[in-house]
Amino acid sequence: MFYSSFPVREETFHYSGKALIALSELKTGRSGVVEDLELPEEVQHHLMHMGFVPEARVLAVRRAPAGDPTVYSIAGFEVALRRETAQWIRVREDKGQVK
């Protein structure tokens, strides 16, 4: 699969003056708001159909025992994403309470 060809990125980005983190860096139990997807077009469209669109709230639900993949809750779905995919989704961490 071409996912494994993505280089690893673990850094903080700034987008429109907001500090963003990679979705893969969101701690379990924390939520964030999707800001940007930096993935190949076909992967981006697939994830957007599952709810990964700008301004969508996403919650890191749980991680596999080995730490990868992570299950995220978004738009009523639970989606498991590998770190190598989630690292290309930029989120603004939500500092408020998750309901």
Contact map, one row per residue, 1 for C-alpha under 8 A:
111100000000000000000000000000000000000000000000000000000000000000000000000000000000000000000000000
111111000000000000000000000000000000000000000000000000000000000000000000000000000000000000000000000
111111000000000000000000000000000000000000000000000000000000000000000000000000000001100000000000000
111111100000000000000000000000000000000000000000000000000000000000000000000000000001000000000000000
011111100000000000000000000000000000000000000000000000000000000000000000000000000000000000000000000
011111110000000000000000000000000000000000000000000000000000000000000000000000000001100000000000000
000111111000000000000000000000000000000000000000000000000000000000000000000000000001000000000000000
000001111100000000000000000000000000000000000000000000000000000000000000000000000001001000000000000
000000111110000000000000000000000000000000000000000000000000000000000000000000000000001100000000000
000000011111000000000100100000000000000000000000000000000000000000000000000000000000001000000000000
000000001111100000001100000000000000000000000000000000000000000000000000000000000000000000000000000
000000000111110000111100000000000000000000000000000000000000000000000000000000000000000000000000000
000000000011111000111000000000000000000000000000000000000000000000000000000000000000000000000000000
000000000001111111110000000000000000000000000000000000000000000000000000000000000000000000000000000
000000000000111111110000000000000000000000000000000000000000000000000000000000000000000000000000000
000000000000011111000000000000000000000000000000000000000000000000000000000000000000000000000000000
000000000000011111100000000000000000000000000000000000000000000000000000000000000000000000000000000
000000000000011111110000000000000000000000000000000000000000000000000000000000000000000000010000000
000000000001111011111000000000000000000000000000000000000000000000000000000000000000000000010000000
000000000001111001111100000000000010000000000000000000000000000000000000000000000000000001111000000
000000000011100000111110110000000000000000000000000000000000000000000000000000000000000001111000000
000000000111000000011111110000000000000000000000000000000000000000000000000000000000011111100000000
000000000000000000001111110000000000000000000000000000000000000000000000000000000000011111100000000
000000000000000000000111110000000000000000000000000000000000000000000100000000000010011010000000000
000000000100000000001111111000000000000000000000000000000000000000000000000000000000001000000000000
000000000000000000001111111101110000000000000000000000000001000000000000000000000000000000001000000
000000000000000000000000111111000000000000000000000000000001000000000000000000000000000000000000000
000000000000000000000000011111000000000000000000000000000011111000000000000000000000000000000000000
000000000000000000000000001111100000000000000000000000000011110000000000000000000000000000000000010
000000000000000000000000011111110000000000000000000000000011000000000000000000000000000000001100010
000000000000000000000000010011111000000000000000000000001111000000000000000000000000000000001110010
000000000000000000000000010001111100000000000000000000001110000000000000000000000000000000111100000
000000000000000000000000000000111110000000000000000001111100000000000000000000000000000000111100000
000000000000000000000000000000011111000000000000000111111100000000000000000000000000000011110000000
000000000000000000010000000000001111100000000000000011100000000000000000000000000000000011110000000
000000000000000000000000000000000111110000000000000011000000000000000000000000000000000011100000000
000000000000000000000000000000000011111000010000000000000000000000000000000000000000000111000000000
000000000000000000000000000000000001111100010000000000000000000000000000000000000000000111000000000
000000000000000000000000000000000000111110110000000000000000000000000000000000000000100110000000000
000000000000000000000000000000000000011111110000000000000000000000000000000000000000000000000000000
000000000000000000000000000000000000001111111000000000000000000000000000000000000000000000000000000
000000000000000000000000000000000000000111111100000000000000000000000000000000000000000000000000000
000000000000000000000000000000000000001111111110000000000000000000000000000000000000000000000000000
000000000000000000000000000000000000111111111111000000000000000000000000000000000000000000000000000
000000000000000000000000000000000000000011111111100000000000000000000000000000000000000000000000000
000000000000000000000000000000000000000001111111110000000000000000000000000000000000000000000000000
000000000000000000000000000000000000000000111111111100000000000000000000000000000000000000000000000
000000000000000000000000000000000000000000011111111110000000000000000000000000000000000000000000000
000000000000000000000000000000000000000000001111111100000000000000000000000000000000000000000000000
000000000000000000000000000000000000000000000111111100000000000000000000011010000000000000000000000
000000000000000000000000000000000000000000000011111110010000000000000000011000000000000000000000000
000000000000000000000000000000000100000000000011111111010000000000000000010000000000000000000000000
000000000000000000000000000000000111000000000001001111110000000000000000000000000000000000000000000
000000000000000000000000000000001111000000000000000111110000000000000000000000000000000000000000000
000000000000000000000000000000001110000000000000000011111000000000000000000000000000000000000000000
000000000000000000000000000000001100000000000000001111111100000000000000011000000000000000000000000
000000000000000000000000000000111100000000000000000000111110000000000000011000000000000000000000000
000000000000000000000000000000111100000000000000000000011111000000000001111000000000000000000000000
000000000000000000000000000111110000000000000000000000001111100000000001110000000000000000000000000
000000000000000000000000011111100000000000000000000000000111110000000111100000000000000000000000000
000000000000000000000000000110000000000000000000000000000011111000000111100000000000000000000000000
000000000000000000000000000110000000000000000000000000000001111100000111000000000000000000000000000
000000000000000000000000000100000000000000000000000000000000111111111110000000000000000000000000000
000000000000000000000000000000000000000000000000000000000000011111111100000000000000000000000000000
000000000000000000000000000000000000000000000000000000000000001111110000000000000000000000000000000
000000000000000000000000000000000000000000000000000000000000001111110000000000000000000000000000000
000000000000000000000000000000000000000000000000000000000000001111111100000000000000000000000000000
000000000000000000000000000000000000000000000000000000000000001111111100000000001110000000000000000
000000000000000000000000000000000000000000000000000000000000001100111110000000011110000000000000000
000000000000000000000001000000000000000000000000000000000001111100111111000000011110000000000000000
000000000000000000000000000000000000000000000000000000000001111000001111100001111000000000000000000
000000000000000000000000000000000000000000000000000000000111110000000111110001111000000000000000000
000000000000000000000000000000000000000000000000000000000111100000000011111111100000000000000000000
000000000000000000000000000000000000000000000000011100011110000000000001111111100000000000000000000
000000000000000000000000000000000000000000000000011000011100000000000000111110000000000000000000000
000000000000000000000000000000000000000000000000000000000000000000000000111111000000000000000000000
000000000000000000000000000000000000000000000000010000000000000000000000111111100000000000000000000
000000000000000000000000000000000000000000000000000000000000000000000011110111110000000000000000000
000000000000000000000000000000000000000000000000000000000000000000000011110011111000000000000000000
000000000000000000000000000000000000000000000000000000000000000000001111000001111100000000000000000
000000000000000000000000000000000000000000000000000000000000000000011111000000111110110000000000000
000000000000000000000000000000000000000000000000000000000000000000011100000000011111110000000000000
000000000000000000000001000000000000000000000000000000000000000000011100000000001111111000000000000
001101110000000000000000000000000000000000000000000000000000000000000000000000000111111100000000000
001001000000000000000000000000000000001000000000000000000000000000000000000000001111111110000000000
000000000000000000000111000000000000000000000000000000000000000000000000000000001111111110000000000
000000011100000000000111100000000000000000000000000000000000000000000000000000000011111111000000000
000000001000000000000110000000000000111000000000000000000000000000000000000000000001111111000000000
000000000000000000000111000000000111111000000000000000000000000000000000000000000000111111100000000
000000000000000000011110000000000111110000000000000000000000000000000000000000000000001111110000000
000000000000000000011110000000011111000000000000000000000000000000000000000000000000000011111000000
000000000000000001111000000000011110000000000000000000000000000000000000000000000000000001111100000
000000000000000000011000010001111000000000000000000000000000000000000000000000000000000000111110000
000000000000000000000000000001111000000000000000000000000000000000000000000000000000000000011111100
000000000000000000000000000000100000000000000000000000000000000000000000000000000000000000001111100
000000000000000000000000000000000000000000000000000000000000000000000000000000000000000000000111110
000000000000000000000000000000000000000000000000000000000000000000000000000000000000000000000111111
000000000000000000000000000011100000000000000000000000000000000000000000000000000000000000000001111
000000000000000000000000000000000000000000000000000000000000000000000000000000000000000000000000111
